[in-house]
Amino acid sequence: MKKVLMLGLLVMAMGLMGCSSQRTMLFNGKDLSGWKTCLVDDSATPDQVWSVTDDGVMHCVGKPNGYIRTADSYSNYKLHVEWRWVDEPTNSGVLLHATGEDQVWPICIEAQLKHESAGDIVTIQHGAAITVDGKVIKPEGDTIFKIAPKKNPCNEKEPGQWNKYDIVCLGDNVWLYVNGELQNYGTDASLTSGPICLQSEGSAIEFRNIYLESLK
């Protein structure tokens, strides 16, 4: 019965991938209106880390650690994000349903962007949990991270080329598609709504075409 249910959810997610509901553009390609920043180093100013290029791309230098997040909260959506590494690829992520006060790092469920690990699901901080393949993925003890590895070999493109993340959040279910391939699926997520964040965590990375489609 459980396998049948999971198959049904997968079919539903594949159908949602092709949904044509109205898009909400989270990044307008001109400025960072609608976004707020959080940096671990108070001496760094947001415009030293995050900027918009002349060709309408969101640029992040990668240091210091922190994130930029939507001012609004979202639930039940398909999120589309495109990213590429500018120089040496290192680490970043799409943080889903950030909860509580801004801090590095917030309570959230991460769609991993670490080089060659895109598609991993990471729960961050106590209070974040999700079930993958029947196993509850949540931080325990002194650790603040717990990882559910992606299901298939790395299908990221070469550094400098654009990749696509399509993330479906419906109820307490989360699907991660990297460049059109389903890389992970989790259910019973403890967090189902909240702001969406993009991480600064290592080296220069760029984002574009950031939008969501409501599944309500």
N, C-alpha and C positions, 0 to 999 in steps of 0.2 A: 504493500500500500504506500509506504514511504517513497519507494522508487517511482511509483506512478505519479504521486503528488509532485515530486521534484521534476519529473519529465514534463508534467503539465505546466509548472512554473517556468521551465526553460522555454517551452513553446510560447508561453505568454510573453516572456521577455523578448524573444526573437520577433514577435509581432510588434511589441512596443518599440523596438529598434527602428521600425519603419513607420512610426506614427508621424502624422503630418499636422499636429496641433500647432498653434501659434507659438513662435519662438519669443523668448524673453532674452534680449542681448544683455549679458552681464558686463561686457566690456565694449565700449563704444568705438575703440580704435583711435580716439582723440586725446582722452585724458583719463584720469583715475577716479572720476566722480563715481560715487556709489560703492567705493572701496575704502577700507580702513586698514591701517598697518599696526603691527606689533613687532617690536624688535627686542632682542635680548640685551642689546647695548644701547642704553639711553642716550649716549653721546652721538649716536648715528641718527641722521635725519632721514625721514622716509624717502625724500627725493634723491638721496645718495644711493639708495638701494633699488628703488622702483621708479621706472620712467616709461614713457611712450615714445617709440621711435618715429621718424618721419614717415615710414611706410605703415604705420598703424599697428605696431607690434608692442606688446607689454614686455619690457626688458627688466630682468632682475640680475644684479651683479652676484648674488649668492652669498654675500657676507655683509653684516653679521647674520647669525641665525634669526629667523623670525618668519612672519607670513603677512600676506595681504588678504583681507577677507571682505566678503560682501557685507554691506551695512544691513541688508535684509536677511531674514531667515526663510528657508525653503523646505518643502517636503513633497514627496510623491512627484518625481520628475525624471526626465532623461537629461543628463548633463553632458554637453559636448565640450571638450577642451583639446586644443592642439598645442604641442610643445616641441621645442628642439633645443639641443645643447649648442651653445655658441663656441665654446672652446673644449677643454677637457671635461667630459661628462662625470658628474659625481652624484649628488643626491638632491631630491626635491619630492614633492608629493601634493596630492589634492586631498585636503582635509574636509571630510564630510560631517555636517551637523555638529560643528564646534559648540561646546556647552560650557557655561560658567564664565568666569572672568577671563579676559585676554591674558595669556601667559605663554611662555615657550617651554613646553608645548601644551596646547589645550586638550581638554577631554574631547575625543573625537574618534571617528573611524577613518583611517587613511587609505586612499587608493594610491599605492606606492608609485613613485616616479624615479626611484634610485636606478641608476644605469644598470640595465640587464635584469631588473627586478620589477619592471612595470607589470602590474597585474596582481602583485601581492596585496593582500588585505592586512592592514596593521591596526590593532586597537591601541590607543594611546591614553594613558592614565587610568586609574581605578574608576570604574563607572562606565567604561566603554567595553562592550562585549558583543560578539557575534558568533554564530554557530556555523562551522564549515565542515562538511563531511561528517556530521554528527559530533564534532568536537567543539566545545566552547572555547573560543579564543578571547582571552582577557588577561590583562596584566595581573600578576600576583606577587605578593611579598614586596621586595624593594624595587623590582623592575617596573618601568612605566610603559613598556612595549611588549606586544605579543604579535607574532607574525603567522599568517596562513599563506604559505607560498602559492604562487600561480600554478595552474594546472598543466600548462604546456611549455615547451621550450621558448626561450626569449624570441619575440618577433618584432622587437624594436628596430627601427631603421638606423643607418649609420649616423653618428654625430654630425650635426649640421643640417640633416634632413628633418622634415616635419613628420611628427607622429600624431595619431589621433586616439584620444580616450573617449569612450562613450560609457557613461556610468548611469545605470538605471537604479533608482531608489523607489521602491513601491511598498508601502507599509513597512514591515521590518525586514524586507528582502533587499539585497544589494547584488547587482551583477556588474562585473567589470569586463569591458571589451577593449582590447588594445589592437589598434589597426584592423578592426573588424572581426577579430577572433575573441571568443569568450575565454577569458583567462581565469576567472574566479567567480564564485557565487557563494553568498552567505545568507543566512536567515536568522530570525530571532534577534535582530540587532537591538541593542538597548537604547540606541539613539536614532530617532527617525525624523528629526527636524532640526534646523539650525543654519547658521551661516556656512558658506563654502569658502575655504581658504586655499591659497597657493603658497607653497613654502619657499623661503630663501634658506638654503642649507648646503652650501659648498662652493659652487662655481656658477658662472653666468648661464642663465637659461631664459628662453623667451616663450611667450604664450600668445595665441591669437584665436579668433573664432570661438569665443567663450559664450555659450548660450545654453539655455535649458528650455525644455518643453514640458509643460505641466501634464501630469497623468491623473489629476483629480477628476 
